[in-house]
Amino acid sequence: MKDIKILGTGCPKCKQTTAVVEEAVHKLGIDARVEKVEDIVEIMKYNVLSTPAVVVDGSVVFKGRVPSTSEMETILAR
Protein backbone atom coordinates (compact mmCIF):
# COMPACT_ATOMS: atom_id res chain seq x y z
CA MET A 1 0.00 0.00 0.00
CA LYS A 2 1.28 3.44 -0.93
CA ASP A 3 1.35 6.15 1.72
CA ILE A 4 0.52 9.51 0.12
CA LYS A 5 0.48 12.82 1.94
CA ILE A 6 -0.71 16.12 0.48
CA LEU A 7 1.01 18.98 2.26
CA GLY A 8 -0.82 22.28 2.26
CA THR A 9 -2.86 24.67 4.36
CA GLY A 10 -6.15 24.09 2.56
CA CYS A 11 -5.78 26.65 -0.24
CA PRO A 12 -7.53 26.11 -3.61
CA LYS A 13 -4.33 24.66 -5.16
CA CYS A 14 -4.01 22.24 -2.25
CA LYS A 15 -7.59 21.09 -2.78
CA GLN A 16 -6.94 20.71 -6.51
CA THR A 17 -3.85 18.62 -5.75
CA THR A 18 -5.91 16.37 -3.49
CA ALA A 19 -8.41 15.83 -6.32
CA VAL A 20 -5.60 15.01 -8.78
CA VAL A 21 -4.03 12.49 -6.38
CA GLU A 22 -7.37 10.81 -5.65
CA GLU A 23 -8.19 10.63 -9.38
CA ALA A 24 -4.79 9.05 -10.17
CA VAL A 25 -5.20 6.49 -7.37
CA HIS A 26 -8.68 5.63 -8.64
CA LYS A 27 -7.58 5.36 -12.30
CA LEU A 28 -4.70 3.07 -11.43
CA GLY A 29 -6.77 1.04 -8.98
CA ILE A 30 -3.93 0.94 -6.46
CA ASP A 31 -4.15 0.46 -2.73
CA ALA A 32 -3.19 3.79 -1.18
CA ARG A 33 -3.77 5.80 1.95
CA VAL A 34 -4.19 9.49 1.12
CA GLU A 35 -3.73 11.91 3.99
CA LYS A 36 -4.02 15.69 3.99
CA VAL A 37 -1.44 17.43 6.19
CA GLU A 38 -2.41 21.01 7.03
CA ASP A 39 -0.29 21.54 10.16
CA ILE A 40 2.56 23.88 9.22
CA VAL A 41 4.90 22.24 11.76
CA GLU A 42 4.35 18.84 10.12
CA ILE A 43 4.80 20.35 6.64
CA MET A 44 8.13 21.90 7.69
CA LYS A 45 9.41 18.45 8.71
CA TYR A 46 9.52 17.65 4.98
CA ASN A 47 11.66 20.75 4.29
CA VAL A 48 8.93 22.11 2.02
CA LEU A 49 8.71 25.89 1.76
CA SER A 50 6.07 26.15 -0.97
CA THR A 51 2.81 24.25 -1.09
CA PRO A 52 1.06 22.28 -2.33
CA ALA A 53 3.44 19.35 -2.06
CA VAL A 54 2.95 15.63 -2.50
CA VAL A 55 4.84 13.00 -0.50
CA VAL A 56 4.77 9.36 -1.63
CA ASP A 57 6.17 6.74 0.75
CA GLY A 58 8.19 9.38 2.61
CA SER A 59 9.71 11.15 -0.44
CA VAL A 60 8.63 14.58 -1.67
CA VAL A 61 7.71 14.09 -5.36
CA PHE A 62 6.08 17.46 -6.14
CA LYS A 63 6.26 20.84 -4.43
CA GLY A 64 5.07 24.33 -5.19
CA ARG A 65 2.64 23.35 -7.94
CA VAL A 66 -0.33 21.18 -8.80
CA PRO A 67 0.79 18.05 -10.68
CA SER A 68 -1.19 16.83 -13.67
CA THR A 69 -3.10 13.57 -13.33
CA SER A 70 -0.73 11.89 -15.81
CA GLU A 71 2.34 13.06 -13.83
CA MET A 72 0.79 11.67 -10.66
CA GLU A 73 -0.06 8.36 -12.36
CA THR A 74 3.54 8.02 -13.54
CA ILE A 75 4.85 8.51 -10.00
CA LEU A 76 2.32 6.12 -8.46
CA ALA A 77 2.87 3.40 -11.08
CA ARG A 78 6.48 2.94 -9.94
C-alpha positions as CSV (number, residue, x, y, z in Angstrom):
1,M,0.0,0.0,0.0
2,K,1.3,3.4,-0.9
3,D,1.4,6.2,1.7
4,I,0.5,9.5,0.1
5,K,0.5,12.8,1.9
6,I,-0.7,16.1,0.5
7,L,1.0,19.0,2.3
8,G,-0.8,22.3,2.3
9,T,-2.9,24.7,4.4
10,G,-6.1,24.1,2.6
11,C,-5.8,26.6,-0.2
12,P,-7.5,26.1,-3.6
13,K,-4.3,24.7,-5.2
14,C,-4.0,22.2,-2.2
15,K,-7.6,21.1,-2.8
16,Q,-6.9,20.7,-6.5
17,T,-3.8,18.6,-5.7
18,T,-5.9,16.4,-3.5
19,A,-8.4,15.8,-6.3
20,V,-5.6,15.0,-8.8
21,V,-4.0,12.5,-6.4
22,E,-7.4,10.8,-5.7
23,E,-8.2,10.6,-9.4
24,A,-4.8,9.0,-10.2
25,V,-5.2,6.5,-7.4
26,H,-8.7,5.6,-8.6
27,K,-7.6,5.4,-12.3
28,L,-4.7,3.1,-11.4
29,G,-6.8,1.0,-9.0
30,I,-3.9,0.9,-6.5
31,D,-4.2,0.5,-2.7
32,A,-3.2,3.8,-1.2
33,R,-3.8,5.8,2.0
34,V,-4.2,9.5,1.1
35,E,-3.7,11.9,4.0
36,K,-4.0,15.7,4.0
37,V,-1.4,17.4,6.2
38,E,-2.4,21.0,7.0
39,D,-0.3,21.5,10.2
40,I,2.6,23.9,9.2
41,V,4.9,22.2,11.8
42,E,4.3,18.8,10.1
43,I,4.8,20.3,6.6
44,M,8.1,21.9,7.7
45,K,9.4,18.4,8.7
46,Y,9.5,17.6,5.0
47,N,11.7,20.7,4.3
48,V,8.9,22.1,2.0
49,L,8.7,25.9,1.8
50,S,6.1,26.1,-1.0
51,T,2.8,24.2,-1.1
52,P,1.1,22.3,-2.3
53,A,3.4,19.4,-2.1
54,V,2.9,15.6,-2.5
55,V,4.8,13.0,-0.5
56,V,4.8,9.4,-1.6
57,D,6.2,6.7,0.7
58,G,8.2,9.4,2.6
59,S,9.7,11.1,-0.4
60,V,8.6,14.6,-1.7
61,V,7.7,14.1,-5.4
62,F,6.1,17.5,-6.1
63,K,6.3,20.8,-4.4
64,G,5.1,24.3,-5.2
65,R,2.6,23.4,-7.9
66,V,-0.3,21.2,-8.8
67,P,0.8,18.0,-10.7
68,S,-1.2,16.8,-13.7
69,T,-3.1,13.6,-13.3
70,S,-0.7,11.9,-15.8
71,E,2.3,13.1,-13.8
72,M,0.8,11.7,-10.7
73,E,-0.1,8.4,-12.4
74,T,3.5,8.0,-13.5
75,I,4.8,8.5,-10.0
76,L,2.3,6.1,-8.5
77,A,2.9,3.4,-11.1
78,R,6.5,2.9,-9.9
